[in-house]
Amino acid sequence: MVGGMMALPAAWAFTHPMLMGSPNAHIIAGLVASLDSLAVVDAWRRKGIARALVAEAEKSMSAHPTGKLGAAVLYATHEPELTDFYAGLGFTLSPDGIGIPTPAGFICHGPIKGYRFSVKPLRTAVQMEPLPTPYGRQLVIRGVLPVPER
């Protein structure tokens, strides 16, 4: 093995205070995919392996085996020095985390200290904009869930 990664539904949705015990946790977890633990053996770096792994994560997380739509966005948790790598793959750096508007309010999630989030839309309807929220300057991601106009 020369490299590997973990790409999963957003597991934090099941422990988020706004979602605990709600069937909406499954919906959010399925619409927001997480890329974590991307690694390539030193001797095999700079050969396109990490790029290929990320492309495979995008493909597999945006599709559903039954033909239904998969995730709307993919975010990567990474060290600050990998920001340019992810930017080169079309990801946008999130200042302090992500915020997803829902009918009940913003669901915000941030990286652990010392790490960053970079986010890539997997659907054309998804729009992202850094905005101030009660939890810092979040990358607000619209188009993940249908939210009624106010």
C-alpha positions in Angstrom: 0.0 0.0 0.0 1.3 3.4 -0.9 -1.5 5.6 0.3 -4.9 5.7 1.8 -7.7 7.9 3.1 -10.9 7.8 5.0 -14.1 9.3 3.4 -17.3 9.0 5.4 -20.6 10.7 6.1 -20.2 13.5 8.6 -20.2 11.5 11.9 -20.3 14.7 14.0 -23.9 15.2 12.9 -25.0 12.4 15.3 -23.5 14.3 18.3 -24.3 17.8 17.3 -26.5 19.5 20.0 -29.0 20.7 17.5 -29.3 17.2 15.9 -29.0 14.7 18.8 -31.9 12.3 18.7 -33.3 13.9 15.5 -33.8 11.9 12.3 -32.3 14.9 10.6 -28.9 13.8 11.8 -28.9 11.0 9.2 -29.9 13.5 6.5 -27.1 16.0 7.4 -24.5 13.1 7.8 -25.4 11.9 4.3 -25.3 15.3 2.6 -22.0 16.4 4.2 -19.1 14.1 3.5 -15.9 14.1 5.4 -12.4 13.4 4.0 -9.9 12.6 6.8 -6.6 10.9 7.2 -5.3 11.3 3.7 -1.8 9.9 3.6 0.8 8.8 1.0 4.1 7.1 1.8 7.0 9.5 1.4 8.7 7.6 -1.4 5.4 7.8 -3.5 4.6 11.4 -3.0 4.4 13.9 -6.0 3.1 11.1 -8.3 -0.6 12.1 -8.2 -1.7 9.4 -5.7 -3.2 11.9 -3.2 -5.0 13.7 -6.0 -6.4 10.4 -7.3 -7.5 9.4 -3.8 -9.3 12.7 -3.3 -11.0 12.3 -6.8 -12.2 8.9 -5.8 -13.6 10.3 -2.5 -15.5 13.0 -4.5 -16.8 10.4 -6.9 -17.9 7.8 -4.3 -19.4 10.3 -1.8 -21.4 12.2 -4.4 -23.1 9.1 -5.7 -25.4 6.7 -3.9 -25.5 2.9 -4.7 -29.3 3.1 -5.3 -28.9 5.9 -7.8 -30.1 8.6 -5.3 -28.1 11.8 -4.9 -25.2 11.5 -2.5 -23.3 14.1 -0.6 -23.7 17.8 -1.5 -20.3 18.9 -0.1 -17.0 17.2 0.8 -14.8 18.8 3.5 -11.3 17.8 4.4 -9.8 18.2 7.9 -6.1 18.9 7.4 -2.9 20.4 8.6 -2.4 24.1 7.7 0.5 23.3 5.4 -1.9 21.3 3.1 -4.1 24.3 2.4 -2.6 24.9 -1.0 -2.9 21.3 -2.0 -6.6 21.3 -1.3 -7.0 24.7 -3.0 -5.4 23.2 -6.1 -8.2 20.6 -6.1 -11.0 23.2 -6.0 -11.5 23.3 -2.2 -12.2 26.5 -0.4 -10.5 27.1 3.0 -13.0 27.7 5.8 -11.8 30.5 8.3 -13.2 29.0 11.5 -15.4 26.1 10.4 -18.6 25.4 8.4 -22.1 26.7 8.9 -25.1 25.0 7.3 -28.4 26.9 7.3 -31.4 24.7 8.3 -35.0 25.6 9.0 -34.1 25.4 12.8 -31.0 27.7 12.5 -27.3 27.3 11.7 -25.6 24.0 12.3 -22.0 25.0 12.8 -19.0 22.6 13.1 -15.3 23.5 13.3 -12.0 21.6 13.2 -10.0 20.6 16.2 -7.3 23.1 17.3 -4.3 23.1 14.9 -6.3 21.8 11.9 -8.2 23.5 9.1 -11.3 22.7 7.0 -11.3 23.0 3.3 -14.7 22.4 1.5 -15.7 21.5 -2.0 -19.2 21.5 -3.4 -20.2 18.3 -5.1 -23.4 19.8 -6.6 -23.8 22.9 -8.7 -26.6 24.3 -6.5 -24.2 24.6 -3.5 -22.9 28.1 -2.7 -20.3 29.0 -0.1 -19.5 32.3 1.5 -17.4 33.2 4.5 -19.7 35.1 7.0 -19.6 36.0 10.7 -21.6 33.7 12.9 -21.9 33.4 16.7 -19.1 30.8 16.4 -16.6 32.8 14.4 -16.1 33.4 10.7 -17.7 30.3 9.2 -17.8 29.2 5.6 -21.6 29.2 5.2 -22.7 26.5 2.8 -26.1 27.1 1.2 -27.9 24.6 -1.0 -27.2 21.5 1.1 -30.7 21.6 2.5 -33.8 23.3 1.2 -34.4 26.2 3.5 -37.7 28.2 3.1 -37.4 31.9 2.3 -38.1 34.2 5.2 
